[in-house]
Amino acid sequence: MTEVTSLTGRLLVATPALTDPNFDRAVVLLLDHDEEGSLGIVLNRPTPVDVKDVLEPWAALAGEPGVVFQGGPVSLDAALGVAVVPGGEGPLGWRRVHGAIGLVDLEAPPELLAAELGSLRIFAGYSGWGPGQLENELEEGAWYVVESEPGDVYAPDPQRLWRAVLRRQRNELAMVATYPDDPSLN
């Protein structure tokens, strides 16, 4: 089997060629990527559900907009907390994934983490790929792989994140940000 170079902590940005409606213009943060598969969360799919309606103890720590995000099509009844903790080891109940970005143990008391969390988002469900599946999609041109920034996790206007991530690239990807929503209207 081919050795897999980990993409954990990087972003998958859907190409205009990706036709799966679950990932149309999606920006996915990879939380885990190895030879056993990949797991990530879609950062730009806010739902109309308020965090206080499903995880009330965490609502005060959730960044704006204070809604649950759809992390992907898998296990929509499961919740993941992702938070940015600047510097240091981070509090008990938080596990670093990449840089300042990490996973929050939503079973822990929120007050245990409150003082150190820089930002928190709650995601229902996740995006998952079996062994080699993501690599195949990358070879087919379904995704651009780019570096993440801590601000991607708590972007104040998540609907514009796809364009914003592409626009900040220092190569031809910046031009893809101008790709029309419906190219047939050109």
Sine and cosine of phi, psi and omega as CSV:
sin_phi,cos_phi,sin_psi,cos_psi,sin_omega,cos_omega
0.00,0.00,0.57,-0.82,-0.02,-1.00
-0.95,0.31,0.66,-0.75,0.04,-1.00
-0.93,0.37,0.69,-0.73,-0.02,-1.00
-0.98,-0.18,0.81,-0.59,0.12,-0.99
-1.00,0.08,0.82,-0.57,-0.10,-0.99
-0.91,0.41,0.72,-0.69,0.09,-1.00
-0.96,-0.28,0.20,0.98,0.00,-1.00
-0.80,0.61,0.74,-0.67,0.02,-1.00
1.00,0.00,-0.15,0.99,0.02,-1.00
-1.00,-0.05,0.22,-0.98,0.03,-1.00
-0.97,-0.23,0.64,-0.77,0.23,-0.97
-0.98,-0.20,0.84,-0.54,0.02,-1.00
-0.92,-0.39,0.86,-0.51,-0.05,-1.00
-0.87,0.49,0.73,-0.69,0.09,-1.00
-0.98,0.17,0.36,-0.93,0.08,-1.00
-0.86,0.51,-0.35,0.94,-0.01,-1.00
-0.98,0.20,-0.26,0.97,-0.02,-1.00
-0.95,0.33,0.87,-0.49,-0.12,-0.99
-0.99,-0.16,-0.15,0.99,0.01,-1.00
-0.92,0.40,0.88,-0.48,-0.05,-1.00
-0.88,0.47,-0.38,0.93,0.06,-1.00
-0.91,0.41,-0.37,0.93,-0.10,-1.00
-0.83,-0.56,0.28,0.96,0.05,-1.00
-0.86,0.51,0.89,-0.46,-0.01,-1.00
0.83,0.56,0.54,0.84,-0.02,-1.00
-0.99,0.13,0.51,-0.86,0.17,-0.99
-0.85,-0.52,0.91,-0.41,-0.09,-1.00
-0.94,-0.35,0.80,-0.59,0.12,-0.99
-1.00,-0.01,0.86,-0.51,0.03,-1.00
-0.98,0.18,0.88,-0.48,0.01,-1.00
-1.00,-0.02,-0.37,0.93,0.01,-1.00
-0.37,-0.93,0.70,-0.71,0.03,-1.00
-0.44,-0.90,0.90,-0.44,0.05,-1.00
-0.44,-0.90,-0.19,-0.98,-0.05,-1.00
-0.91,0.41,-0.24,0.97,0.01,-1.00
-1.00,0.00,-0.13,0.99,0.02,-1.00
0.71,-0.71,-0.24,-0.97,-0.08,-1.00
-0.65,-0.76,0.51,-0.86,0.05,-1.00
-0.66,-0.75,0.72,-0.69,0.01,-1.00
-0.49,-0.87,0.03,-1.00,0.04,-1.00
-0.76,-0.65,0.66,-0.75,0.07,-1.00
-0.97,0.23,0.85,-0.53,-0.09,-1.00
-1.00,0.09,-0.26,0.97,-0.15,-0.99
-0.86,-0.50,0.64,0.77,0.05,-1.00
-0.80,-0.60,0.95,0.30,0.05,-1.00
-0.93,0.37,0.56,-0.83,0.08,-1.00
-0.96,-0.27,0.16,-0.99,0.06,-1.00
-0.99,0.15,0.02,1.00,-0.07,-1.00
-1.00,0.08,0.84,-0.54,0.05,-1.00
-0.95,0.30,0.60,-0.80,0.05,-1.00
-0.84,0.54,-0.63,0.78,-0.04,-1.00
-0.88,0.47,-0.38,0.93,0.01,-1.00
-0.98,0.18,-0.34,0.94,-0.03,-1.00
-0.86,-0.52,-0.52,0.86,0.02,-1.00
-0.68,-0.74,0.89,0.45,-0.13,-0.99
-0.76,0.65,-0.67,0.74,0.00,-1.00
-0.87,0.50,-0.41,0.91,-0.05,-1.00
-1.00,-0.08,-0.15,0.99,-0.11,-0.99
-0.84,0.54,-0.65,0.76,-0.04,-1.00
-0.91,0.40,-0.40,0.92,-0.02,-1.00
-1.00,-0.07,-0.23,0.97,-0.03,-1.00
-0.95,0.31,0.71,-0.71,0.03,-1.00
-0.96,0.27,0.18,-0.98,0.02,-1.00
-0.98,0.17,0.62,-0.79,-0.13,0.99
-0.95,0.31,0.61,-0.79,-0.09,-1.00
-0.98,0.19,0.77,0.64,-0.03,-1.00
-0.89,-0.45,0.27,-0.96,0.12,-0.99
-0.98,0.19,0.63,-0.77,0.05,-1.00
-0.97,-0.25,0.55,-0.83,0.08,-1.00
-1.00,0.09,0.95,-0.32,-0.06,-1.00
-0.97,0.25,-0.26,0.97,0.00,-1.00
0.39,-0.92,-0.01,-1.00,-0.10,-0.99
-0.99,0.12,-0.10,0.99,-0.06,-1.00
-0.99,-0.12,0.71,-0.71,0.09,-1.00
0.78,0.62,0.86,0.52,-0.02,-1.00
-0.90,0.43,-0.24,0.97,0.03,-1.00
-1.00,0.00,-0.01,1.00,0.03,-1.00
-0.97,-0.23,0.57,-0.82,0.00,-1.00
-0.91,-0.42,0.63,-0.77,0.11,-0.99
-0.85,-0.52,0.67,-0.74,0.11,-0.99
-0.95,-0.30,0.78,-0.63,0.04,-1.00
-0.84,-0.54,0.76,-0.65,-0.06,-1.00
-0.64,-0.76,0.41,-0.91,0.09,-1.00
-0.98,-0.20,0.78,-0.63,0.07,-1.00
-0.81,-0.58,0.96,-0.29,-0.02,-1.00
-0.93,0.37,0.75,-0.66,0.11,-0.99
0.87,0.49,0.12,-0.99,0.13,-0.99
0.88,0.47,-0.17,-0.99,-0.03,-1.00
-0.98,0.17,-0.44,0.90,-0.06,-1.00
1.00,-0.01,0.34,-0.94,-0.07,-1.00
-0.98,0.19,0.26,-0.97,0.14,-0.99
-0.88,0.47,0.71,-0.71,-0.04,-1.00
0.99,-0.11,0.10,0.99,0.03,-1.00
-0.73,-0.68,0.73,-0.69,0.01,-1.00
-0.85,-0.53,0.85,-0.52,0.00,-1.00
-0.89,0.46,0.72,-0.69,0.09,-1.00
-0.97,-0.25,-0.75,0.66,-0.03,-1.00
-0.30,-0.95,0.80,-0.60,0.01,-1.00
0.84,0.55,-0.80,-0.60,-0.01,-1.00
-1.00,-0.01,0.02,1.00,-0.06,-1.00
-1.00,-0.07,0.71,-0.70,0.02,-1.00
-0.43,-0.90,0.13,-0.99,0.02,-1.00
-1.00,-0.10,0.63,-0.78,0.01,-1.00
-0.98,-0.22,0.71,-0.71,0.11,-0.99
-0.98,0.20,0.97,-0.24,-0.07,-1.00
-0.96,0.29,-0.08,1.00,0.11,-0.99
-1.00,0.06,-0.28,0.96,0.01,-1.00
-0.96,0.26,0.44,-0.90,0.07,-1.00
-0.92,0.39,0.78,-0.62,-0.03,-1.00
-0.82,0.57,-0.56,0.83,-0.02,-1.00
-0.90,0.43,-0.37,0.93,0.05,-1.00
-0.92,0.40,-0.51,0.86,-0.06,-1.00
-0.96,-0.29,-0.29,0.96,-0.18,-0.98
-0.77,0.63,-0.68,0.73,-0.10,-0.99
-0.93,0.37,-0.42,0.91,-0.10,-0.99
-0.95,-0.30,-0.26,0.97,-0.03,-1.00
-0.96,0.30,0.80,-0.60,0.05,-1.00
-1.00,0.09,-0.47,0.88,-0.04,-1.00
-0.20,-0.98,0.55,-0.84,-0.01,-1.00
-0.66,-0.75,0.69,-0.72,0.16,-0.99
-0.78,-0.62,0.60,-0.80,0.05,-1.00
-0.95,-0.30,0.74,-0.68,-0.03,-1.00
-0.85,-0.52,0.75,-0.66,0.13,-0.99
-1.00,-0.08,0.86,-0.50,0.00,-1.00
0.99,0.16,0.04,-1.00,-0.01,-1.00
-0.46,-0.89,0.09,-1.00,0.05,-1.00
-0.94,-0.35,0.75,-0.66,-0.04,-1.00
-0.70,-0.71,0.50,-0.87,0.02,-1.00
-0.70,-0.71,0.68,-0.73,0.07,-1.00
-0.97,0.25,0.05,-1.00,0.00,-1.00
-0.81,0.59,0.82,-0.58,0.05,-1.00
0.98,0.21,-0.22,0.98,-0.06,-1.00
-0.90,0.43,-0.73,0.69,0.01,-1.00
-0.91,0.42,-0.65,0.76,0.03,-1.00
-0.86,0.52,-0.63,0.77,0.05,-1.00
-0.90,0.43,-0.68,0.73,0.02,-1.00
-0.90,0.43,-0.59,0.81,0.04,-1.00
-0.91,0.41,-0.68,0.74,0.03,-1.00
-0.89,0.45,-0.54,0.84,0.01,-1.00
-0.98,0.20,-0.12,0.99,0.03,-1.00
0.99,0.12,0.41,0.91,-0.02,-1.00
-0.98,0.20,-0.42,0.91,-0.12,-0.99
-0.72,-0.70,0.55,-0.84,0.27,-0.96
-0.99,-0.15,0.64,-0.77,0.06,-1.00
-0.95,-0.31,0.85,-0.52,-0.02,-1.00
-0.70,-0.72,0.25,-0.97,0.03,-1.00
-0.95,0.32,0.58,-0.81,0.08,-1.00
-1.00,-0.02,0.31,-0.95,0.14,-0.99
-0.79,-0.62,0.54,-0.84,-0.01,-1.00
-0.80,0.60,-0.56,0.83,-0.01,-1.00
-0.91,0.41,-0.30,0.95,0.03,-1.00
-0.89,0.45,-0.58,0.82,-0.04,-1.00
-0.89,0.45,-0.59,0.81,-0.07,-1.00
-0.84,-0.54,0.60,0.80,0.03,-1.00
-0.79,0.62,0.79,-0.61,-0.06,-1.00
-0.92,0.39,-0.40,0.92,0.02,-1.00
-0.80,-0.60,0.98,0.19,-0.13,-0.99
-0.87,0.49,-0.45,0.89,0.00,-1.00
-0.91,0.41,-0.33,0.94,0.01,-1.00
-0.98,-0.19,0.08,1.00,-0.09,-1.00
-0.90,0.44,-0.64,0.77,-0.01,-1.00
-0.82,0.57,-0.78,0.63,0.00,-1.00
-0.92,0.40,-0.65,0.76,-0.04,-1.00
-0.89,0.45,-0.69,0.72,0.00,-1.00
-0.90,0.43,-0.69,0.72,0.02,-1.00
-0.91,0.41,-0.67,0.75,-0.06,-1.00
-0.88,0.48,-0.53,0.85,-0.05,-1.00
-0.99,0.16,-0.09,1.00,0.02,-1.00
-0.95,0.32,0.56,-0.83,-0.06,-1.00
-0.99,-0.17,0.62,0.79,0.02,-1.00
-0.50,-0.87,-0.30,-0.95,-0.06,-1.00
-0.89,0.45,-0.29,0.96,0.05,-1.00
-0.88,0.48,-0.49,0.87,0.02,-1.00
-0.85,0.52,-0.53,0.85,0.01,-1.00
-0.95,0.32,-0.46,0.89,0.00,-1.00
-0.90,0.43,-0.42,0.91,0.01,-1.00
-0.86,0.52,-0.37,0.93,-0.01,-1.00
-1.00,-0.02,0.01,1.00,-0.03,-1.00
-0.86,0.51,0.78,-0.63,-0.06,-1.00
-0.93,0.36,0.48,-0.88,0.04,-1.00
-0.86,0.51,-0.64,0.77,0.03,-1.00
-0.78,-0.63,0.99,-0.11,-0.07,-1.00
-0.89,0.46,-0.35,0.94,-0.01,-1.00
-0.94,0.35,-0.26,0.97,0.02,-1.00
-1.00,0.09,-0.07,1.00,0.02,-1.00
-0.97,0.23,0.00,0.00,0.00,0.00
